[in-house]
């Protein structure tokens, strides 16, 4: 009985299972015990199903200052591009953003960037995430684009306002 959801998901080809925050913390602590500066000055790139729900995005956003990150980039895959189709409902975070566009919400991937204290509260955290729609659906073929964003190469878009 305990495997019912897993069996149903397997039959439906639904692999949308999320890693628990606690499990991420345990794994990251092992890295930090080995080298407390392992993330200092680094850019973390997270290709996610949905950065708004990703516990990896939440972890690195919550620990941004503590880890000494330079930048956090999380991407999402467009809902219409996923093999497993579920009814899509944009989150309030997305709907209330000035850049929200219902015609893009299901067909475009999103890129979330965290690198500065946008809210002015003196710390960089999840409240400072900025996002926009990508040109494509968020497929890994856009990795070159993402690396250009990460490295701030000329000709690549950024979220600077």
Protein Blocks (a to p, Z undefined) as FASTA:
>chain_A
ZZmmmmmmmmnopabbcddfklmmmmmmmmmmmmmmlmgopacddddfblmlmmklmmmm
mmmmmnopabdcdddddfklpmbdcdddddfklmmpmklcfklmmmpccddddfbdfkon
opacfklpccdddfbnopaklmmmmmmmmnopghiacfbZZ
